[in-house]
Amino acid sequence: MLYDLMHKDTKVIQLSLDDNGLIESHGKVISPEHLPIGTFQKGILNGKDLKEWWSKRSIPASRSGIKDILYKLDVPCTTALISRCMGLSLSDQYWIRESGTDVSWGDVNFFDNGFSEDLGNLMFGTNLNKKDLNLNTPDNTSDGILKKRWKIIDGVRYLIKSGGGTALQEPFNELVASHLMDILDIDHVHYDLTWMDGRPYSICADFIDRDTELISASNFLNSYSWKKDNKYTQYVSSCSQFGIDIVPTLDRMIVMDFIMINTDRHLNNFGMVRDADTLEMIGPAPIYDNGTSLGNDLLTRELPQKLSGECKPFKNTFEEQIKLVTDFGWIDFDRLFGSEERIREILSIGDFLDKDRIEILVDTVMRRISDLEAIAADN
């Protein structure tokens, strides 16, 4: 079937999608300046990158529980869900409409209009009648492997995300990271904790609105880097082309990931915010997605020996990556060391995590802060 890829109300390119929702072919570019970042190099569309950008718009096939949901819905794959919501997202302003129709973005976007909660309910274990399901939801275009859903509360779009592994620790990690970034005055997405059926979930408001969009570092590099040197240098150089000094933000992200032992800071977990109307880069996105930290996937008895992990995105170890930090002068170590009791309180909410685990995690954060202070003193 033929669709127009739209950016708000601007027609970008015509697409032909197959039965699995994947791009079979595309037509001539109509509005090259509105092509999704990451699908072109030096202003020229890369068809392979366009197909990859589109397929990654779908729920990952590795999402917890998604296979069972696809079976219940009689849908072959997650990419086949994208067209059910016209490709609309709460992270950017791209969408599709059937070619030859005149549907407007204002009538369908999820920032101004409501959406179904049916898929989110299925994700979180509610049994629904397949005949009555409405799949017009941004849950079709959410990324990540953990169960998550979008929900409108008092007019605000919130993302609710579960934990994983044995301890369901990720939501607590988000609160700890939020607290530490509050102390250090780091621009970040604020997370709270919510409970459903006795299980903890993190909840945060969408930091993108109807006039902005998130550009991941992965997509940004794909369109604007010079494909040389290392990823850190590429990203800094690419941002500087737009007059943006990204180094202070990277300093803060790297420091936080060092303290939290965040093993999932891949190139899609940070980026830039763009004005969707003027196409100008506004600046770095606030730091978000800090849950995969502090040995979240380990049993309590494994933590003392295995509380480490592969570092991302610039180096393979945290000890190497912290060397990329250019300035430690902004860190208030007195306040960080004074956060011990508050971190313990956060991890103790609801008496969900066992006491031994809590003490190991608190001691780990304090030790990482001490290590960081020693590194800063040597610079």
KOLTORPA-919358 format. One record per residue: residue number from 0; x, y, z of N, C-alpha, C in turn. Coordinates in steps of 0.02 Angstrom, whole numbers, plus 50000, padded with zeros to 5 digits. Layout:
N
 lumvex  n_c1  n_c2  n_c3 ca_c1 ca_c2 ca_c3  c_c1  c_c2  c_c3
    NUM     X     Y     Z     X     Y     Z     X     Y     Z
...
REM end
This chain:
379
 lumvex  n_c1  n_c2  n_c3 ca_c1 ca_c2 ca_c3  c_c1  c_c2  c_c3
      0 50042 49940 50000 50000 50000 50000 50044 50062 50000
      1 50020 50115 49968 50058 50177 49963 50039 50225 50019
      2 50091 50254 50049 50081 50303 50102 50126 50363 50088
      3 50106 50420 50116 50149 50479 50117 50181 50483 50185
      4 50248 50487 50187 50282 50501 50250 50277 50576 50261
      5 50247 50595 50318 50234 50664 50333 50277 50687 50392
      6 50294 50751 50392 50326 50784 50449 50281 50842 50468
      7 50241 50832 50521 50184 50875 50533 50141 50875 50470
      8 50131 50933 50438 50089 50934 50378 50130 50940 50314
      9 50195 50927 50319 50239 50929 50260 50248 50858 50232
     10 50233 50850 50168 50243 50785 50135 50317 50778 50119
     11 50347 50723 50143 50419 50713 50136 50435 50667 50078
     12 50403 50610 50075 50418 50559 50024 50361 50508 50024
     13 50349 50477 49967 50299 50424 49963 50332 50357 49976
     14 50298 50314 50015 50324 50249 50033 50276 50194 50012
     15 50303 50138 49994 50263 50078 49983 50280 50028 50038
     16 50229 50009 50077 50240 49964 50133 50212 49894 50117
     17 50248 49842 50139 50224 49774 50128 50177 49753 50184
     18 50155 49690 50184 50107 49666 50233 50134 49665 50304
     19 50201 49667 50311 50231 49669 50377 50246 49740 50400
     20 50223 49788 50360 50234 49858 50379 50302 49885 50363
     21 50343 49847 50326 50410 49869 50308 50410 49905 50241
     22 50459 49949 50231 50463 49987 50169 50487 49941 50113
     23 50446 49935 50060 50466 49898 50001 50505 49943 49953
     24 50480 50003 49944 50512 50050 49899 50491 50121 49918
     25 50522 50170 49888 50504 50239 49902 50508 50279 49837
     26 50472 50335 49836 50471 50378 49779 50524 50433 49784
     27 50516 50484 49743 50561 50541 49743 50552 50583 49806
     28 50606 50607 49833 50603 50650 49893 50569 50716 49874
     29 50517 50733 49911 50479 50794 49898 50505 50852 49938
     30 50521 50840 50001 50546 50893 50046 50609 50868 50080
     31 50667 50874 50048 50728 50844 50074 50748 50871 50142
     32 50733 50935 50155 50753 50964 50220 50715 50932 50278
     33 50659 50899 50262 50619 50867 50315 50631 50792 50321
     34 50679 50765 50284 50696 50694 50292 50716 50680 50364
     35 50698 50622 50390 50718 50606 50459 50795 50605 50465
     36 50820 50637 50516 50892 50636 50528 50914 50565 50541
     37 50966 50546 50506 50990 50477 50509 50976 50438 50445
     38 50938 50470 50399 50921 50436 50336 50956 50467 50276
     39 51000 50514 50288 51035 50547 50233 51106 50564 50255
     40 51149 50571 50206 51217 50594 50217 51232 50648 50165
     41 51255 50705 50188 51269 50762 50144 51208 50780 50102
     42 51149 50775 50133 51087 50796 50101 51057 50746 50053
     43 51089 50687 50045 51065 50638 49996 51034 50579 50034
     44 50973 50560 50015 50937 50506 50048 50974 50440 50039
     45 50979 50402 50093 51005 50334 50091 50946 50287 50102
     46 50924 50251 50049 50865 50209 50054 50870 50156 50107
     47 50930 50127 50116 50940 50076 50167 50930 50106 50236
     48 50957 50165 50247 50949 50198 50313 50877 50217 50326
     49 50841 50236 50273 50770 50252 50281 50731 50191 50304
     50 50745 50134 50274 50711 50072 50293 50728 50053 50365
     51 50791 50063 50384 50811 50047 50452 50778 50094 50502
     52 50777 50159 50486 50744 50208 50529 50671 50189 50540
     53 50638 50168 50487 50567 50151 50492 50556 50088 50534
     54 50596 50037 50521 50587 49974 50558 50602 49984 50633
     55 50651 50027 50649 50667 50040 50719 50614 50083 50753
     56 50567 50108 50715 50512 50147 50743 50463 50102 50780
     57 50467 50038 50768 50421 49990 50798 50445 49967 50866
     58 50401 49932 50902 50420 49900 50964 50473 49848 50949
     59 50527 49845 50987 50578 49793 50974 50548 49723 50982
     60 50569 49678 50939 50545 49609 50943 50565 49576 51008
     61 50616 49604 51043 50639 49576 51106 50601 49603 51167
     62 50552 49647 51156 50513 49675 51212 50482 49619 51252
     63 50487 49625 51317 50459 49575 51362 50384 49567 51350
     64 50363 49506 51335 50292 49490 51327 50262 49505 51259
     65 50300 49535 51213 50271 49557 51150 50251 49499 51105
     66 50287 49443 51109 50270 49386 51066 50200 49360 51081
     67 50184 49355 51144 50117 49332 51163 50063 49380 51140
     68 50078 49445 51144 50029 49495 51124 50018 49492 51048
     69 50072 49485 51009 50065 49479 50937 50023 49418 50919
     70 50032 49364 50955 49993 49303 50943 49919 49316 50956
     71 49904 49349 51012 49834 49364 51029 49802 49410 50977
     72 49842 49457 50951 49816 49505 50902 49815 49477 50832
     73 49846 49418 50821 49853 49389 50754 49890 49438 50708
     74 49944 49467 50735 49986 49514 50697 50054 49480 50688
     75 50081 49479 50627 50142 49441 50614 50205 49466 50649
     76 50211 49532 50657 50273 49560 50686 50258 49630 50711
     77 50305 49657 50750 50293 49723 50781 50290 49779 50729
     78 50326 49772 50673 50324 49825 50622 50255 49832 50592
     79 50216 49778 50593 50149 49781 50565 50102 49823 50608
     80 50123 49839 50669 50082 49881 50713 50089 49956 50698
     81 50144 49975 50663 50157 50047 50655 50100 50082 50618
     82 50076 50050 50565 50024 50083 50525 49958 50088 50563
     83 49949 50047 50616 49887 50049 50655 49878 50116 50691
     84 49934 50151 50700 49931 50217 50732 49958 50271 50685
     85 49960 50256 50620 49984 50302 50569 50057 50322 50582
     86 50093 50279 50617 50164 50292 50631 50176 50348 50681
     87 50123 50372 50712 50130 50429 50758 50167 50408 50822
     88 50204 50455 50849 50245 50444 50908 50238 50502 50956
     89 50263 50493 51017 50268 50548 51064 50340 50570 51073
     90 50382 50552 51024 50452 50573 51024 50470 50618 50966
     91 50429 50619 50914 50441 50663 50857 50376 50676 50821
     92 50380 50709 50763 50319 50730 50728 50312 50696 50659
     93 50343 50638 50651 50336 50601 50588 50276 50554 50592
     94 50244 50543 50535 50187 50498 50532 50173 50481 50459
     95 50127 50435 50447 50108 50417 50379 50033 50423 50370
     96 50012 50438 50309 49942 50436 50290 49937 50404 50221
     97 49880 50372 50208 49871 50340 50144 49876 50393 50089
     98 49914 50377 50037 49922 50424 49981 49854 50440 49950
     99 49844 50503 49934 49782 50525 49905 49732 50551 49955
    100 49746 50543 50021 49702 50570 50072 49729 50637 50097
    101 49687 50674 50133 49708 50741 50155 49703 50748 50231
    102 49714 50694 50267 49713 50697 50340 49767 50746 50364
    103 49751 50786 50414 49800 50835 50439 49831 50811 50504
    104 49893 50833 50517 49928 50815 50577 49891 50838 50640
    105 49862 50897 50637 49827 50924 50695 49769 50882 50717
    106 49739 50844 50671 49681 50803 50688 49700 50736 50718
    107 49763 50715 50710 49781 50647 50730 49839 50641 50779
    108 49881 50693 50787 49941 50686 50828 49922 50672 50901
    109 49966 50637 50936 49953 50616 51004 49969 50669 51057
    110 49997 50725 51036 50010 50779 51084 49947 50819 51098
    111 49904 50825 51047 49843 50864 51053 49781 50821 51058
    112 49786 50758 51038 49728 50713 51036 49739 50653 51081
    113 49685 50623 51102 49689 50564 51144 49711 50503 51105
    114 49721 50448 51141 49740 50386 51109 49715 50327 51150
    115 49714 50269 51119 49689 50209 51152 49740 50183 51203
    116 49715 50154 51256 49759 50122 51306 49757 50046 51301
    117 49725 50021 51248 49715 49948 51243 49781 49910 51241
    118 49827 49931 51199 49891 49895 51193 49930 49900 51258
    119 49929 49959 51289 49962 49967 51354 49932 49920 51406
    120 49866 49914 51406 49833 49869 51453 49855 49797 51440
    121 49860 49777 51376 49883 49710 51360 49955 49700 51384
    122 49997 49750 51373 50066 49746 51394 50072 49734 51469
    123 50026 49763 51507 50030 49759 51580 49983 49706 51609
    124 49961 49659 51565 49928 49599 51590 49852 49598 51590
    125 49819 49650 51564 49746 49651 51562 49721 49610 51502
    126 49674 49566 51513 49644 49528 51458 49588 49568 51426
    127 49591 49576 51360 49542 49615 51324 49515 49574 51265
    128 49454 49590 51245 49423 49557 51187 49455 49583 51123
    129 49483 49538 51083 49518 49558 51022 49473 49597 50975
    130 49408 49581 50974 49362 49614 50928 49355 49688 50942
    131 49364 49707 51005 49352 49776 51025 49416 49817 51031
    132 49473 49789 51013 49536 49823 51023 49545 49883 50976
    133 49570 49937 51005 49588 49997 50967 49664 50005 50974
    134 49700 50000 50918 49773 50002 50920 49801 50070 50898
    135 49760 50121 50903 49784 50189 50888 49818 50217 50950
    136 49882 50203 50957 49918 50220 51018 49992 50230 51005
    137 50024 50274 51042 50097 50282 51036 50135 50223 51065
    138 50101 50177 51098 50135 50117 51122 50162 50075 51065
    139 50134 50084 51004 50157 50048 50945 50226 50072 50922
    140 50246 50132 50943 50309 50161 50919 50356 50176 50977
    141 50349 50139 51032 50394 50148 51089 50452 50098 51084
    142 50512 50120 51105 50570 50076 51099 50587 50045 51166
    143 50640 50004 51167 50662 49974 51229 50634 49904 51240
    144 50669 49863 51280 50649 49794 51290 50604 49784 51351
    145 50602 49833 51396 50559 49826 51455 50487 49846 51438
    146 50440 49815 51474 50369 49833 51464 50358 49906 51481
    147 50323 49941 51437 50309 50012 51449 50244 50031 51415
    148 50217 50087 51436 50155 50112 51406 50151 50188 51416
    149 50115 50220 51371 50099 50291 51378 50030 50298 51408
    150 50023 50349 51450 49958 50361 51482 49949 50437 51492
    151 49889 50460 51480 49873 50531 51490 49844 50539 51560
    152 49876 50579 51602 49853 50593 51670 49847 50668 51678
    153 49787 50692 51690 49774 50764 51698 49802 50803 51639
    154 49795 50776 51580 49815 50810 51519 49889 50804 51501
    155 49928 50771 51544 50000 50763 51533 50014 50692 51508
    156 50059 50687 51458 50078 50622 51431 50135 50593 51473
    157 50122 50536 51505 50171 50504 51548 50192 50437 51519
    158 50256 50420 51527 50281 50354 51509 50290 50314 51573
    159 50259 50255 51574 50263 50210 51631 50302 50149 51610
    160 50353 50131 51649 50398 50076 51628 50410 50028 51686
    161 50411 49965 51670 50421 49914 51721 50495 49902 51733
    162 50509 49862 51783 50577 49837 51793 50584 49770 51759
    163 50643 49741 51765 50655 49675 51735 50699 49634 51781
    164 50721 49578 51757 50764 49536 51797 50729 49509 51859
    165 50769 49490 51908 50741 49458 51967 50716 49508 52019
    166 50746 49567 52021 50731 49614 52075 50683 49670 52055
    167 50670 49679 51990 50629 49735 51966 50656 49801 51993
    168 50722 49808 51990 50757 49863 52023 50758 49928 51983
    169 50746 49923 51918 50755 49982 51874 50716 50044 51897
    170 50653 50038 51917 50617 50099 51939 50650 50134 51998
    171 50678 50095 52044 50713 50125 52101 50777 50160 52078
    172 50812 50129 52031 50872 50160 52004 50857 50228 51973
    173 50800 50232 51938 50782 50296 51907 50773 50350 51961
    174 50744 50332 52018 50735 50381 52071 50801 50401 52102
    175 50846 50353 52111 50912 50369 52139 50949 50416 52092
    176 50948 50401 52027 50982 50444 51979 50951 50514 51978
    177 50885 50518 51981 50851 50583 51982 50873 50623 52043
    178 50878 50590 52100 50898 50625 52161 50969 50652 52155
    179 51015 50611 52129 51084 50633 52123 51090 50690 52073
    180 51051 50688 52018 51054 50742 51969 51021 50805 51994
    181 50971 50798 52037 50943 50857 52071 50997 50892 52113
    182 51035 50852 52150 51089 50878 52193 51140 50916 52151
    183 51157 50888 52093 51210 50916 52051 51184 50966 52000
    184 51120 50980 52002 51090 51029 51956 51102 51009 51883
    185 51093 50945 51868 51100 50920 51799 51031 50918 51766
    186 51027 50942 51705 50965 50940 51668 50947 50867 51653
    187 50889 50846 51678 50871 50776 51671 50795 50768 51672
    188 50773 50710 51650 50702 50691 51655 50690 50668 51726
    189 50640 50696 51759 50625 50677 51828 50580 50616 51829
    190 50601 50566 51868 50563 50504 51875 50532 50499 51944
    191 50471 50472 51946 50439 50454 52008 50424 50379 52008
    192 50400 50355 52064 50384 50285 52071 50308 50277 52077
    193 50281 50228 52041 50210 50213 52048 50203 50137 52056
    194 50147 50116 52083 50137 50045 52098 50073 50020 52064
    195 50076 49960 52037 50017 49927 52009 50021 49853 52027
    196 49969 49829 52059 49967 49758 52079 50028 49738 52119
    197 50051 49783 52162 50106 49768 52206 50174 49769 52174
    198 50179 49793 52111 50242 49795 52075 50262 49868 52062
    199 50327 49883 52066 50349 49952 52056 50359 49968 51982
    200 50343 50030 51964 50354 50055 51896 50381 50126 51900
    201 50424 50145 51853 50445 50215 51849 50395 50252 51806
    202 50387 50317 51820 50342 50358 51781 50374 50427 51771
    203 50371 50451 51710 50399 50517 51694 50357 50551 51641
    204 50356 50617 51643 50320 50656 51593 50361 50659 51529
    205 50327 50662 51473 50360 50668 51409 50397 50735 51406
    206 50461 50735 51388 50498 50798 51382 50496 50826 51311
    207 50462 50791 51266 50450 50815 51198 50379 50840 51194
    208 50367 50894 51155 50299 50920 51146 50284 50925 51071
    209 50227 50956 51056 50203 50958 50986 50250 50997 50940
    210 50295 51035 50967 50339 51077 50926 50412 51056 50927
    211 50427 51001 50962 50497 50979 50966 50501 50905 50950
    212 50562 50880 50942 50572 50808 50932 50641 50788 50954
    213 50645 50725 50976 50708 50697 50999 50747 50667 50940
    214 50810 50686 50935 50854 50658 50884 50907 50618 50922
    215 50905 50552 50915 50954 50511 50952 51025 50525 50927
    216 51073 50513 50971 51143 50521 50951 51160 50475 50892
    217 51129 50417 50891 51140 50369 50836 51119 50399 50769
    218 51059 50426 50767 51035 50456 50704 51073 50520 50687
    219 51089 50558 50739 51126 50620 50728 51194 50606 50696
    220 51229 50558 50724 51295 50540 50697 51289 50513 50626
    221 51236 50476 50613 51229 50444 50547 51222 50496 50492
    222 51193 50553 50508 51184 50604 50457 51238 50657 50456
    223 51269 50671 50513 51312 50730 50516 51385 50717 50533
    224 51402 50655 50551 51473 50644 50568 51514 50636 50505
    225 51579 50641 50514 51626 50633 50458 51652 50562 50452
    226 51624 50518 50493 51641 50447 50490 51716 50435 50500
    227 51746 50470 50548 51816 50459 50564 51827 50472 50638
    228 51886 50457 50662 51902 50463 50733 51856 50417 50774
    229 51846 50432 50838 51802 50391 50879 51734 50423 50886
    230 51687 50386 50917 51618 50410 50922 51613 50475 50963
    231 51654 50480 51015 51652 50540 51056 51671 50601 51015
    232 51727 50597 50980 51750 50653 50939 51700 50668 50883
    233 51672 50616 50853 51623 50626 50800 51562 50665 50826
    234 51538 50644 50885 51478 50676 50912 51491 50749 50930
    235 51547 50761 50964 51564 50830 50982 51571 50873 50919
    236 51605 50847 50869 51614 50885 50806 51549 50897 50770
    237 51506 50846 50769 51441 50853 50735 51398 50906 50769
    238 51396 50906 50835 51356 50955 50872 51384 51026 50862
    239 51451 51031 50857 51481 51097 50849 51462 51129 50783
    240 51444 51088 50733 51422 51115 50669 51358 51156 50676
    241 51320 51144 50730 51259 51181 50743 51268 51233 50798
    242 51331 51246 50815 51346 51296 50866 51331 51272 50936
    243 51328 51207 50946 51312 51179 51012 51374 51147 51042
    244 51393 51171 51102 51449 51141 51139 51419 51085 51182
    245 51426 51024 51158 51395 50967 51192 51438 50940 51249
    246 51501 50963 51254 51548 50934 51302 51524 50938 51374
    247 51498 50995 51399 51475 50997 51469 51419 50946 51483
    248 51375 50935 51434 51322 50886 51444 51351 50815 51446
    249 51398 50801 51401 51430 50735 51401 51469 50723 51466
    250 51502 50776 51491 51537 50770 51556 51489 50745 51610
    251 51431 50776 51612 51382 50759 51664 51352 50689 51654
    252 51339 50672 51593 51312 50605 51578 51363 50551 51596
    253 51425 50561 51578 51477 50512 51591 51488 50504 51666
    254 51488 50560 51703 51496 50557 51776 51438 50519 51807
    255 51377 50534 51787 51319 50499 51815 51321 50425 51800
    256 51339 50408 51739 51342 50337 51721 51398 50301 51760
    257 51452 50337 51776 51505 50309 51817 51479 50293 51887
    258 51445 50340 51917 51419 50330 51985 51368 50273 51986
    259 51323 50272 51937 51268 50224 51936 51287 50157 51904
    260 51346 50152 51874 51365 50092 51836 51310 50076 51785
    261 51293 50126 51745 51241 50119 51694 51270 50082 51634
    262 51244 50023 51620 51271 49980 51567 51231 49986 51502
    263 51184 50033 51498 51140 50036 51439 51139 50106 51408
    264 51192 50144 51413 51194 50211 51383 51216 50205 51310
    265 51178 50168 51271 51194 50162 51200 51174 50226 51163
    266 51188 50229 51099 51180 50290 51061 51108 50311 51050
    267 51061 50269 51068 50990 50289 51065 50964 50312 51133
    268 51007 50312 51183 50985 50332 51250 51011 50401 51271
    269 51030 50442 51222 51043 50513 51232 51041 50546 51164
    270 51037 50612 51163 51033 50645 51098 51020 50719 51102
    271 50989 50744 51049 50976 50815 51042 50901 50827 51035
    272 50880 50889 51049 50810 50909 51038 50809 50959 50982
    273 50763 50948 50934 50757 50992 50875 50689 51025 50874
    274 50688 51087 50849 50625 51121 50836 50594 51090 50773
    275 50534 51062 50780 50504 51026 50724 50478 51073 50670
    276 50471 51137 50685 50447 51185 50636 50504 51219 50599
    277 50552 51245 50636 50608 51280 50604 50664 51233 50583
    278 50664 51172 50611 50716 51121 50600 50783 51141 50630
    279 50782 51189 50676 50843 51210 50710 50855 51166 50772
    280 50919 51150 50785 50936 51113 50845 50930 51159 50906
    281 50891 51137 50954 50881 51177 51015 50939 51166 51064
    282 50959 51103 51071 51013 51088 51117 51009 51016 51140
    283 51052 50996 51187 51052 50927 51209 50988 50908 51245
    284 50966 50846 51236 50908 50821 51273 50927 50813 51347
    285 50879 50820 51392 50894 50805 51462 50914 50732 51469
    286 50954 50716 51519 50975 50647 51530 50915 50605 51551
    287 50908 50548 51519 50851 50504 51532 50873 50431 51530
    288 50830 50387 51553 50839 50315 51548 50902 50292 51585
    289 50896 50289 51652 50953 50271 51695 50941 50206 51733
    290 50889 50168 51714 50868 50111 51754 50914 50051 51752
    291 50947 50040 51695 50989 49980 51688 51057 49994 51721
    292 51056 49995 51786 51114 50017 51826 51119 49975 51890
    293 51175 49984 51924 51184 49955 51991 51167 49881 51994
    294 51189 49844 51944 51179 49771 51946 51106 49751 51947
    295 51064 49787 51910 50992 49774 51912 50973 49703 51892
    296 51015 49670 51852 50998 49603 51828 51031 49548 51868
    297 51061 49566 51925 51097 49517 51965 51057 49497 52027
    298 51066 49435 52049 51039 49415 52113 51078 49451 52168
    299 51047 49459 52226 51080 49494 52281 51146 49461 52299
    300 51148 49395 52300 51210 49361 52319 51265 49369 52266
    301 51246 49389 52205 51296 49398 52152 51327 49468 52152
    302 51294 49515 52185 51315 49585 52180 51387 49598 52201
    303 51409 49571 52259 51478 49588 52280 51532 49569 52230
    304 51522 49513 52193 51573 49490 52147 51563 49517 52076
    305 51501 49530 52056 51486 49544 51986 51459 49614 51972
    306 51461 49658 52022 51432 49724 52014 51478 49767 51971
    307 51475 49755 51908 51512 49794 51858 51475 49783 51793
    308 51507 49794 51738 51472 49781 51675 51504 49819 51618
    309 51483 49802 51558 51509 49835 51499 51486 49907 51496
    310 51532 49951 51481 51518 50023 51478 51498 50043 51407
    311 51456 50093 51402 51436 50122 51337 51431 50197 51348
    312 51433 50238 51296 51438 50221 51225 51508 50230 51195
    313 51552 50264 51232 51615 50285 51202 51674 50239 51216
    314 51673 50207 51275 51728 50162 51295 51698 50098 51322
    315 51739 50046 51328 51714 49981 51351 51716 49975 51427
    316 51753 50018 51462 51754 50017 51535 51740 50087 51562
    317 51712 50088 51622 51696 50152 51653 51761 50190 51671
    318 51813 50153 51686 51876 50184 51705 51907 50221 51645
    319 51897 50193 51586 51922 50227 51526 51876 50284 51506
    320 51811 50274 51511 51764 50325 51489 51766 50388 51533
    321 51778 50379 51598 51780 50438 51642 51839 50484 51624
    322 51889 50457 51589 51946 50499 51568 51926 50549 51515
    323 51867 50540 51484 51843 50587 51433 51816 50651 51464
    324 51802 50650 51529 51774 50709 51562 51825 50765 51563
    325 51804 50824 51541 51850 50880 51536 51851 50925 51597
    326 51799 50921 51638 51793 50967 51695 51754 50932 51751
    327 51782 50930 51811 51749 50903 51869 51729 50958 51919
    328 51743 51021 51902 51734 51075 51950 51662 51088 51970
    329 51615 51065 51931 51544 51076 51945 51515 51027 51996
    330 51554 50976 52015 51528 50924 52059 51533 50945 52131
    331 51477 50944 52167 51475 50960 52238 51481 50895 52277
    332 51542 50875 52293 51553 50811 52326 51523 50809 52396
    333 51523 50865 52431 51493 50866 52499 51420 50846 52496
    334 51384 50872 52448 51313 50855 52441 51304 50783 52420
    335 51348 50759 52376 51343 50689 52355 51353 50642 52414
    336 51404 50656 52454 51416 50613 52511 51360 50618 52563
    337 51325 50675 52563 51269 50683 52609 51204 50650 52585
    338 51207 50617 52528 51145 50588 52499 51134 50516 52521
    339 51179 50488 52562 51176 50417 52579 51109 50397 52608
    340 51085 50433 52657 51023 50414 52690 50963 50419 52643
    341 50963 50471 52601 50907 50479 52554 50906 50422 52503
    342 50965 50401 52480 50968 50344 52434 50941 50281 52468
    343 50959 50271 52531 50934 50213 52568 50858 50217 52573
    344 50831 50277 52585 50758 50285 52590 50724 50268 52524
    345 50754 50291 52469 50724 50277 52403 50722 50202 52390
    346 50777 50168 52402 50781 50096 52389 50737 50056 52437
    347 50716 50087 52493 50675 50052 52542 50601 50063 52532
    348 50582 50104 52483 50511 50119 52472 50472 50055 52460
    349 50418 50047 52498 50375 49989 52489 50403 49924 52515
    350 50462 49926 52548 50494 49865 52573 50498 49812 52519
    351 50513 49835 52457 50513 49789 52400 50581 49755 52391
    352 50635 49793 52394 50702 49764 52389 50725 49738 52457
    353 50760 49682 52457 50781 49654 52521 50836 49698 52552
    354 50840 49695 52618 50885 49740 52655 50958 49731 52637
    355 50979 49668 52626 51049 49656 52607 51064 49690 52540
    356 51018 49684 52494 51027 49715 52429 51033 49791 52435
    357 50989 49820 52475 50989 49892 52484 51057 49916 52511
    358 51083 49883 52561 51146 49904 52590 51204 49897 52541
    359 51204 49844 52502 51256 49835 52452 51253 49892 52401
    360 51193 49910 52379 51185 49963 52329 51204 50031 52357
    361 51184 50045 52419 51203 50109 52449 51279 50113 52456
    362 51310 50060 52480 51383 50060 52488 51417 50068 52420
    363 51388 50037 52368 51417 50043 52302 51416 50114 52276
    364 51359 50148 52283 51353 50218 52261 51403 50261 52298
    365 51408 50252 52364 51455 50293 52403 51527 50280 52383
    366 51543 50217 52369 51611 50200 52348 51626 50230 52280
    367 51577 50229 52235 51588 50258 52169 51599 50333 52174
    368 51563 50365 52220 51573 50437 52230 51644 50450 52256
    369 51667 50408 52302 51736 50415 52328 51787 50406 52273
    370 51776 50356 52231 51821 50344 52175 51821 50405 52127
    371 51762 50432 52116 51757 50490 52072 51793 50550 52101
    372 51788 50560 52167 51822 50616 52199 51898 50608 52191
    373 51923 50547 52197 51995 50536 52189 52017 50550 52117
    374 51975 50529 52069 51991 50543 51998 51991 50618 51985
    375 51941 50653 52013 51937 50725 52002 51998 50761 52033
    376 52021 50736 52090 52078 50768 52124 52142 50761 52083
    377 52146 50710 52042 52206 50698 52001 52204 50737 51936
    378 52149 50772 51923 52142 50808 51859 52147 50884 51870
REM end
